Amino acid sequence: MDWEGLASSMQLELPADYCEFVESYGGGEIDEYLSISTPPVPGSPYGDLLDRADPVLSDRDSQELGVLLSRRDLPPLLPFAASASGDVAFWLRKGTLDSWRVATFRRQTQHGANLWTIFDGGMAQFCLAALTGAVDPFSERILGPGPHLFVNWREM
C-alpha cells in the first residue's frame, strides 16, 4: 500500500496500527462478522475506506455522540469497520493519528439505550477488546473467546 501517496493525494494519513494491519492482512472479515475496510485495492470489495470519509449523521445520532464526547462540534469521522448487523466502527479524527479513539454506532439497541459506544484506544486495541469480550460494542457479540479467523478478500 502506498501510504505516502495516499497521504499526499487524499490529504489523509492513517494510524500506524491500522497501516500495519492492512499491510499484514489486507481487507476482509473476522469471523464472518466484522469487516475491515482498506483504501482502494483493485478488485477488493473492502477497498471502500475513502468512499466513506466524513459521513453525514442524523441530528439524533450527532446529538447522542456529542453527549458522550461532551462536545457540540464533533470531530471528523472515518468508518474503518462494519459488522454483519450493520454496526459501524469509526475513528474520531481528533489529535495525533495514533491517539484517535473509536466510536461504534449500533444499529440495534434496547429501547432508550445509547446507540454509540466510545473506546479509548486505537483500531488494533479495539478489535482485540471486541474479540476477547472486554468490550461489547456491537448489536451482537462476536462468537466466543476464540480462536478467531480473519479471511482476506482474496481467499473468499
PyMOL CGO cylinders between C-alpha atoms (Angstrom):
from pymol import cmd
from pymol.cgo import CYLINDER

trace = [
    CYLINDER, 0.00, 0.00, 0.00, 1.34, 3.44, -0.90, 0.3, 1, 1, 1, 1, 1, 1,
    CYLINDER, 1.34, 3.44, -0.90, 0.63, 5.25, 2.39, 0.3, 1, 1, 1, 1, 1, 1,
    CYLINDER, 0.63, 5.25, 2.39, 2.69, 8.32, 1.46, 0.3, 1, 1, 1, 1, 1, 1,
    CYLINDER, 2.69, 8.32, 1.46, 0.87, 8.64, -1.88, 0.3, 1, 1, 1, 1, 1, 1,
    CYLINDER, 0.87, 8.64, -1.88, -2.45, 8.31, -0.09, 0.3, 1, 1, 1, 1, 1, 1,
    CYLINDER, -2.45, 8.31, -0.09, -1.46, 10.98, 2.40, 0.3, 1, 1, 1, 1, 1, 1,
    CYLINDER, -1.46, 10.98, 2.40, -0.36, 13.28, -0.41, 0.3, 1, 1, 1, 1, 1, 1,
    CYLINDER, -0.36, 13.28, -0.41, -3.25, 12.75, -2.85, 0.3, 1, 1, 1, 1, 1, 1,
    CYLINDER, -3.25, 12.75, -2.85, -6.12, 12.48, -0.36, 0.3, 1, 1, 1, 1, 1, 1,
    CYLINDER, -6.12, 12.48, -0.36, -4.69, 14.62, 2.45, 0.3, 1, 1, 1, 1, 1, 1,
    CYLINDER, -4.69, 14.62, 2.45, -5.31, 11.70, 4.76, 0.3, 1, 1, 1, 1, 1, 1,
    CYLINDER, -5.31, 11.70, 4.76, -2.84, 9.92, 6.99, 0.3, 1, 1, 1, 1, 1, 1,
    CYLINDER, -2.84, 9.92, 6.99, -3.92, 6.84, 8.89, 0.3, 1, 1, 1, 1, 1, 1,
    CYLINDER, -3.92, 6.84, 8.89, -2.86, 5.41, 12.29, 0.3, 1, 1, 1, 1, 1, 1,
    CYLINDER, -2.86, 5.41, 12.29, 0.19, 3.13, 12.37, 0.3, 1, 1, 1, 1, 1, 1,
    CYLINDER, 0.19, 3.13, 12.37, -1.66, 0.15, 13.88, 0.3, 1, 1, 1, 1, 1, 1,
    CYLINDER, -1.66, 0.15, 13.88, -4.19, 0.25, 11.05, 0.3, 1, 1, 1, 1, 1, 1,
    CYLINDER, -4.19, 0.25, 11.05, -1.48, 0.53, 8.39, 0.3, 1, 1, 1, 1, 1, 1,
    CYLINDER, -1.48, 0.53, 8.39, 0.34, -2.45, 9.92, 0.3, 1, 1, 1, 1, 1, 1,
    CYLINDER, 0.34, -2.45, 9.92, -2.88, -4.47, 9.97, 0.3, 1, 1, 1, 1, 1, 1,
    CYLINDER, -2.88, -4.47, 9.97, -3.64, -3.70, 6.32, 0.3, 1, 1, 1, 1, 1, 1,
    CYLINDER, -3.64, -3.70, 6.32, -0.06, -4.46, 5.28, 0.3, 1, 1, 1, 1, 1, 1,
    CYLINDER, -0.06, -4.46, 5.28, -0.22, -7.82, 7.07, 0.3, 1, 1, 1, 1, 1, 1,
    CYLINDER, -0.22, -7.82, 7.07, -3.78, -8.92, 6.33, 0.3, 1, 1, 1, 1, 1, 1,
    CYLINDER, -3.78, -8.92, 6.33, -5.47, -6.61, 3.83, 0.3, 1, 1, 1, 1, 1, 1,
    CYLINDER, -5.47, -6.61, 3.83, -9.22, -6.09, 3.78, 0.3, 1, 1, 1, 1, 1, 1,
    CYLINDER, -9.22, -6.09, 3.78, -11.56, -8.86, 4.78, 0.3, 1, 1, 1, 1, 1, 1,
    CYLINDER, -11.56, -8.86, 4.78, -13.64, -10.26, 7.62, 0.3, 1, 1, 1, 1, 1, 1,
    CYLINDER, -13.64, -10.26, 7.62, -13.12, -11.51, 11.13, 0.3, 1, 1, 1, 1, 1, 1,
    CYLINDER, -13.12, -11.51, 11.13, -15.37, -14.47, 11.98, 0.3, 1, 1, 1, 1, 1, 1,
    CYLINDER, -15.37, -14.47, 11.98, -17.63, -13.62, 9.02, 0.3, 1, 1, 1, 1, 1, 1,
    CYLINDER, -17.63, -13.62, 9.02, -18.94, -10.81, 11.23, 0.3, 1, 1, 1, 1, 1, 1,
    CYLINDER, -18.94, -10.81, 11.23, -16.58, -7.82, 11.35, 0.3, 1, 1, 1, 1, 1, 1,
    CYLINDER, -16.58, -7.82, 11.35, -15.35, -6.45, 8.03, 0.3, 1, 1, 1, 1, 1, 1,
    CYLINDER, -15.35, -6.45, 8.03, -12.26, -4.25, 7.85, 0.3, 1, 1, 1, 1, 1, 1,
    CYLINDER, -12.26, -4.25, 7.85, -12.14, -1.63, 5.09, 0.3, 1, 1, 1, 1, 1, 1,
    CYLINDER, -12.14, -1.63, 5.09, -9.00, -0.52, 3.27, 0.3, 1, 1, 1, 1, 1, 1,
    CYLINDER, -9.00, -0.52, 3.27, -8.04, 2.23, 0.88, 0.3, 1, 1, 1, 1, 1, 1,
    CYLINDER, -8.04, 2.23, 0.88, -8.82, 1.28, -2.74, 0.3, 1, 1, 1, 1, 1, 1,
    CYLINDER, -8.82, 1.28, -2.74, -7.34, -2.02, -3.92, 0.3, 1, 1, 1, 1, 1, 1,
    CYLINDER, -7.34, -2.02, -3.92, -8.24, -3.19, -7.45, 0.3, 1, 1, 1, 1, 1, 1,
    CYLINDER, -8.24, -3.19, -7.45, -10.85, -5.96, -7.21, 0.3, 1, 1, 1, 1, 1, 1,
    CYLINDER, -10.85, -5.96, -7.21, -11.37, -5.72, -3.45, 0.3, 1, 1, 1, 1, 1, 1,
    CYLINDER, -11.37, -5.72, -3.45, -14.92, -5.21, -2.18, 0.3, 1, 1, 1, 1, 1, 1,
    CYLINDER, -14.92, -5.21, -2.18, -13.33, -3.96, 1.07, 0.3, 1, 1, 1, 1, 1, 1,
    CYLINDER, -13.33, -3.96, 1.07, -11.41, -1.11, -0.60, 0.3, 1, 1, 1, 1, 1, 1,
    CYLINDER, -11.41, -1.11, -0.60, -14.07, 1.47, 0.26, 0.3, 1, 1, 1, 1, 1, 1,
    CYLINDER, -14.07, 1.47, 0.26, -12.41, 3.30, 3.16, 0.3, 1, 1, 1, 1, 1, 1,
    CYLINDER, -12.41, 3.30, 3.16, -12.05, 6.59, 1.28, 0.3, 1, 1, 1, 1, 1, 1,
    CYLINDER, -12.05, 6.59, 1.28, -15.60, 6.45, -0.11, 0.3, 1, 1, 1, 1, 1, 1,
    CYLINDER, -15.60, 6.45, -0.11, -16.96, 6.55, 3.41, 0.3, 1, 1, 1, 1, 1, 1,
    CYLINDER, -16.96, 6.55, 3.41, -14.97, 9.50, 4.81, 0.3, 1, 1, 1, 1, 1, 1,
    CYLINDER, -14.97, 9.50, 4.81, -16.84, 12.18, 6.76, 0.3, 1, 1, 1, 1, 1, 1,
    CYLINDER, -16.84, 12.18, 6.76, -20.29, 10.54, 6.80, 0.3, 1, 1, 1, 1, 1, 1,
    CYLINDER, -20.29, 10.54, 6.80, -23.36, 12.66, 7.42, 0.3, 1, 1, 1, 1, 1, 1,
    CYLINDER, -23.36, 12.66, 7.42, -25.10, 11.72, 10.66, 0.3, 1, 1, 1, 1, 1, 1,
    CYLINDER, -25.10, 11.72, 10.66, -28.72, 12.34, 11.51, 0.3, 1, 1, 1, 1, 1, 1,
    CYLINDER, -28.72, 12.34, 11.51, -29.39, 15.08, 14.05, 0.3, 1, 1, 1, 1, 1, 1,
    CYLINDER, -29.39, 15.08, 14.05, -30.27, 12.45, 16.66, 0.3, 1, 1, 1, 1, 1, 1,
    CYLINDER, -30.27, 12.45, 16.66, -27.09, 10.45, 16.04, 0.3, 1, 1, 1, 1, 1, 1,
    CYLINDER, -27.09, 10.45, 16.04, -24.94, 13.60, 16.14, 0.3, 1, 1, 1, 1, 1, 1,
    CYLINDER, -24.94, 13.60, 16.14, -26.59, 14.71, 19.35, 0.3, 1, 1, 1, 1, 1, 1,
    CYLINDER, -26.59, 14.71, 19.35, -26.13, 11.33, 21.08, 0.3, 1, 1, 1, 1, 1, 1,
    CYLINDER, -26.13, 11.33, 21.08, -22.47, 11.13, 20.05, 0.3, 1, 1, 1, 1, 1, 1,
    CYLINDER, -22.47, 11.13, 20.05, -21.92, 14.75, 21.12, 0.3, 1, 1, 1, 1, 1, 1,
    CYLINDER, -21.92, 14.75, 21.12, -23.32, 13.98, 24.57, 0.3, 1, 1, 1, 1, 1, 1,
    CYLINDER, -23.32, 13.98, 24.57, -20.91, 11.05, 25.00, 0.3, 1, 1, 1, 1, 1, 1,
    CYLINDER, -20.91, 11.05, 25.00, -17.99, 13.20, 23.87, 0.3, 1, 1, 1, 1, 1, 1,
    CYLINDER, -17.99, 13.20, 23.87, -19.15, 16.18, 25.97, 0.3, 1, 1, 1, 1, 1, 1,
    CYLINDER, -19.15, 16.18, 25.97, -18.92, 18.49, 22.97, 0.3, 1, 1, 1, 1, 1, 1,
    CYLINDER, -18.92, 18.49, 22.97, -21.18, 20.10, 20.42, 0.3, 1, 1, 1, 1, 1, 1,
    CYLINDER, -21.18, 20.10, 20.42, -18.77, 20.06, 17.49, 0.3, 1, 1, 1, 1, 1, 1,
    CYLINDER, -18.77, 20.06, 17.49, -17.94, 16.52, 16.51, 0.3, 1, 1, 1, 1, 1, 1,
    CYLINDER, -17.94, 16.52, 16.51, -14.51, 15.60, 15.19, 0.3, 1, 1, 1, 1, 1, 1,
    CYLINDER, -14.51, 15.60, 15.19, -14.41, 14.29, 11.62, 0.3, 1, 1, 1, 1, 1, 1,
    CYLINDER, -14.41, 14.29, 11.62, -15.41, 10.62, 11.48, 0.3, 1, 1, 1, 1, 1, 1,
    CYLINDER, -15.41, 10.62, 11.48, -13.92, 7.91, 9.30, 0.3, 1, 1, 1, 1, 1, 1,
    CYLINDER, -13.92, 7.91, 9.30, -15.51, 4.44, 9.34, 0.3, 1, 1, 1, 1, 1, 1,
    CYLINDER, -15.51, 4.44, 9.34, -12.97, 1.62, 9.15, 0.3, 1, 1, 1, 1, 1, 1,
    CYLINDER, -12.97, 1.62, 9.15, -15.05, -1.44, 10.06, 0.3, 1, 1, 1, 1, 1, 1,
    CYLINDER, -15.05, -1.44, 10.06, -18.64, -2.70, 9.93, 0.3, 1, 1, 1, 1, 1, 1,
    CYLINDER, -18.64, -2.70, 9.93, -20.45, -5.64, 11.46, 0.3, 1, 1, 1, 1, 1, 1,
    CYLINDER, -20.45, -5.64, 11.46, -22.80, -8.07, 9.75, 0.3, 1, 1, 1, 1, 1, 1,
    CYLINDER, -22.80, -8.07, 9.75, -25.52, -6.48, 11.93, 0.3, 1, 1, 1, 1, 1, 1,
    CYLINDER, -25.52, -6.48, 11.93, -24.99, -3.11, 10.25, 0.3, 1, 1, 1, 1, 1, 1,
    CYLINDER, -24.99, -3.11, 10.25, -23.00, -1.57, 13.12, 0.3, 1, 1, 1, 1, 1, 1,
    CYLINDER, -23.00, -1.57, 13.12, -20.12, 0.74, 12.16, 0.3, 1, 1, 1, 1, 1, 1,
    CYLINDER, -20.12, 0.74, 12.16, -16.79, 1.47, 13.89, 0.3, 1, 1, 1, 1, 1, 1,
    CYLINDER, -16.79, 1.47, 13.89, -15.44, 4.98, 13.26, 0.3, 1, 1, 1, 1, 1, 1,
    CYLINDER, -15.44, 4.98, 13.26, -12.23, 6.74, 14.08, 0.3, 1, 1, 1, 1, 1, 1,
    CYLINDER, -12.23, 6.74, 14.08, -12.78, 10.01, 15.90, 0.3, 1, 1, 1, 1, 1, 1,
    CYLINDER, -12.78, 10.01, 15.90, -10.20, 12.01, 13.96, 0.3, 1, 1, 1, 1, 1, 1,
    CYLINDER, -10.20, 12.01, 13.96, -9.01, 14.37, 16.66, 0.3, 1, 1, 1, 1, 1, 1,
    CYLINDER, -9.01, 14.37, 16.66, -5.47, 14.74, 17.96, 0.3, 1, 1, 1, 1, 1, 1,
    CYLINDER, -5.47, 14.74, 17.96, -2.44, 12.86, 16.73, 0.3, 1, 1, 1, 1, 1, 1,
    CYLINDER, -2.44, 12.86, 16.73, -3.01, 9.90, 14.41, 0.3, 1, 1, 1, 1, 1, 1,
    CYLINDER, -3.01, 9.90, 14.41, -2.16, 7.27, 16.95, 0.3, 1, 1, 1, 1, 1, 1,
    CYLINDER, -2.16, 7.27, 16.95, -4.39, 8.86, 19.59, 0.3, 1, 1, 1, 1, 1, 1,
    CYLINDER, -4.39, 8.86, 19.59, -7.60, 8.62, 17.53, 0.3, 1, 1, 1, 1, 1, 1,
    CYLINDER, -7.60, 8.62, 17.53, -10.30, 6.92, 19.56, 0.3, 1, 1, 1, 1, 1, 1,
    CYLINDER, -10.30, 6.92, 19.56, -13.01, 4.62, 18.22, 0.3, 1, 1, 1, 1, 1, 1,
    CYLINDER, -13.01, 4.62, 18.22, -16.74, 5.30, 18.26, 0.3, 1, 1, 1, 1, 1, 1,
    CYLINDER, -16.74, 5.30, 18.26, -19.10, 2.47, 17.43, 0.3, 1, 1, 1, 1, 1, 1,
    CYLINDER, -19.10, 2.47, 17.43, -22.64, 3.02, 16.17, 0.3, 1, 1, 1, 1, 1, 1,
    CYLINDER, -22.64, 3.02, 16.17, -25.05, 0.19, 16.97, 0.3, 1, 1, 1, 1, 1, 1,
    CYLINDER, -25.05, 0.19, 16.97, -27.97, -0.27, 14.60, 0.3, 1, 1, 1, 1, 1, 1,
    CYLINDER, -27.97, -0.27, 14.60, -29.93, -2.26, 17.16, 0.3, 1, 1, 1, 1, 1, 1,
    CYLINDER, -29.93, -2.26, 17.16, -30.20, -1.48, 20.86, 0.3, 1, 1, 1, 1, 1, 1,
    CYLINDER, -30.20, -1.48, 20.86, -32.73, -1.86, 23.61, 0.3, 1, 1, 1, 1, 1, 1,
    CYLINDER, -32.73, -1.86, 23.61, -35.23, 0.97, 23.74, 0.3, 1, 1, 1, 1, 1, 1,
    CYLINDER, -35.23, 0.97, 23.74, -33.69, 4.03, 25.38, 0.3, 1, 1, 1, 1, 1, 1,
    CYLINDER, -33.69, 4.03, 25.38, -30.10, 2.74, 25.19, 0.3, 1, 1, 1, 1, 1, 1,
    CYLINDER, -30.10, 2.74, 25.19, -27.47, 4.92, 23.56, 0.3, 1, 1, 1, 1, 1, 1,
    CYLINDER, -27.47, 4.92, 23.56, -26.63, 3.86, 20.02, 0.3, 1, 1, 1, 1, 1, 1,
    CYLINDER, -26.63, 3.86, 20.02, -23.00, 4.93, 20.46, 0.3, 1, 1, 1, 1, 1, 1,
    CYLINDER, -23.00, 4.93, 20.46, -20.07, 3.44, 22.36, 0.3, 1, 1, 1, 1, 1, 1,
    CYLINDER, -20.07, 3.44, 22.36, -16.71, 5.18, 22.76, 0.3, 1, 1, 1, 1, 1, 1,
    CYLINDER, -16.71, 5.18, 22.76, -13.49, 3.16, 23.04, 0.3, 1, 1, 1, 1, 1, 1,
    CYLINDER, -13.49, 3.16, 23.04, -10.36, 4.88, 24.34, 0.3, 1, 1, 1, 1, 1, 1,
    CYLINDER, -10.36, 4.88, 24.34, -7.85, 3.16, 22.10, 0.3, 1, 1, 1, 1, 1, 1,
    CYLINDER, -7.85, 3.16, 22.10, -6.91, 2.60, 18.50, 0.3, 1, 1, 1, 1, 1, 1,
    CYLINDER, -6.91, 2.60, 18.50, -8.10, 0.17, 15.86, 0.3, 1, 1, 1, 1, 1, 1,
    CYLINDER, -8.10, 0.17, 15.86, -5.95, -2.80, 16.92, 0.3, 1, 1, 1, 1, 1, 1,
    CYLINDER, -5.95, -2.80, 16.92, -6.78, -2.39, 20.62, 0.3, 1, 1, 1, 1, 1, 1,
    CYLINDER, -6.78, -2.39, 20.62, -10.45, -2.02, 19.75, 0.3, 1, 1, 1, 1, 1, 1,
    CYLINDER, -10.45, -2.02, 19.75, -10.54, -5.20, 17.63, 0.3, 1, 1, 1, 1, 1, 1,
    CYLINDER, -10.54, -5.20, 17.63, -8.69, -7.16, 20.32, 0.3, 1, 1, 1, 1, 1, 1,
    CYLINDER, -8.69, -7.16, 20.32, -11.04, -5.89, 23.04, 0.3, 1, 1, 1, 1, 1, 1,
    CYLINDER, -11.04, -5.89, 23.04, -14.11, -6.76, 20.94, 0.3, 1, 1, 1, 1, 1, 1,
    CYLINDER, -14.11, -6.76, 20.94, -12.77, -10.22, 20.08, 0.3, 1, 1, 1, 1, 1, 1,
    CYLINDER, -12.77, -10.22, 20.08, -11.89, -11.08, 23.67, 0.3, 1, 1, 1, 1, 1, 1,
    CYLINDER, -11.89, -11.08, 23.67, -15.18, -9.76, 25.05, 0.3, 1, 1, 1, 1, 1, 1,
    CYLINDER, -15.18, -9.76, 25.05, -13.51, -6.96, 27.04, 0.3, 1, 1, 1, 1, 1, 1,
    CYLINDER, -13.51, -6.96, 27.04, -15.94, -4.57, 25.32, 0.3, 1, 1, 1, 1, 1, 1,
    CYLINDER, -15.94, -4.57, 25.32, -19.32, -5.20, 23.75, 0.3, 1, 1, 1, 1, 1, 1,
    CYLINDER, -19.32, -5.20, 23.75, -19.63, -2.50, 21.06, 0.3, 1, 1, 1, 1, 1, 1,
    CYLINDER, -19.63, -2.50, 21.06, -21.86, -4.28, 18.55, 0.3, 1, 1, 1, 1, 1, 1,
    CYLINDER, -21.86, -4.28, 18.55, -25.52, -5.27, 18.30, 0.3, 1, 1, 1, 1, 1, 1,
    CYLINDER, -25.52, -5.27, 18.30, -24.44, -8.91, 18.61, 0.3, 1, 1, 1, 1, 1, 1,
    CYLINDER, -24.44, -8.91, 18.61, -21.47, -10.43, 20.38, 0.3, 1, 1, 1, 1, 1, 1,
    CYLINDER, -21.47, -10.43, 20.38, -18.62, -11.75, 18.29, 0.3, 1, 1, 1, 1, 1, 1,
    CYLINDER, -18.62, -11.75, 18.29, -18.60, -15.53, 18.59, 0.3, 1, 1, 1, 1, 1, 1,
    CYLINDER, -18.60, -15.53, 18.59, -16.93, -16.69, 21.80, 0.3, 1, 1, 1, 1, 1, 1,
    CYLINDER, -16.93, -16.69, 21.80, -13.45, -16.09, 23.15, 0.3, 1, 1, 1, 1, 1, 1,
    CYLINDER, -13.45, -16.09, 23.15, -11.65, -17.58, 20.15, 0.3, 1, 1, 1, 1, 1, 1,
    CYLINDER, -11.65, -17.58, 20.15, -9.84, -18.69, 18.24, 0.3, 1, 1, 1, 1, 1, 1,
    CYLINDER, -9.84, -18.69, 18.24, -10.96, -16.09, 15.72, 0.3, 1, 1, 1, 1, 1, 1,
    CYLINDER, -10.96, -16.09, 15.72, -10.44, -16.25, 11.99, 0.3, 1, 1, 1, 1, 1, 1,
    CYLINDER, -10.44, -16.25, 11.99, -9.61, -13.39, 9.64, 0.3, 1, 1, 1, 1, 1, 1,
    CYLINDER, -9.61, -13.39, 9.64, -10.25, -14.13, 5.96, 0.3, 1, 1, 1, 1, 1, 1,
    CYLINDER, -10.25, -14.13, 5.96, -8.70, -11.85, 3.36, 0.3, 1, 1, 1, 1, 1, 1,
    CYLINDER, -8.70, -11.85, 3.36, -10.97, -10.88, 0.45, 0.3, 1, 1, 1, 1, 1, 1,
    CYLINDER, -10.97, -10.88, 0.45, -8.76, -12.82, -1.98, 0.3, 1, 1, 1, 1, 1, 1,
    CYLINDER, -8.76, -12.82, -1.98, -9.46, -16.03, -0.02, 0.3, 1, 1, 1, 1, 1, 1,
    CYLINDER, -9.46, -16.03, -0.02, -13.26, -15.62, 0.00, 0.3, 1, 1, 1, 1, 1, 1,
]
cmd.load_cgo(trace, "trace")
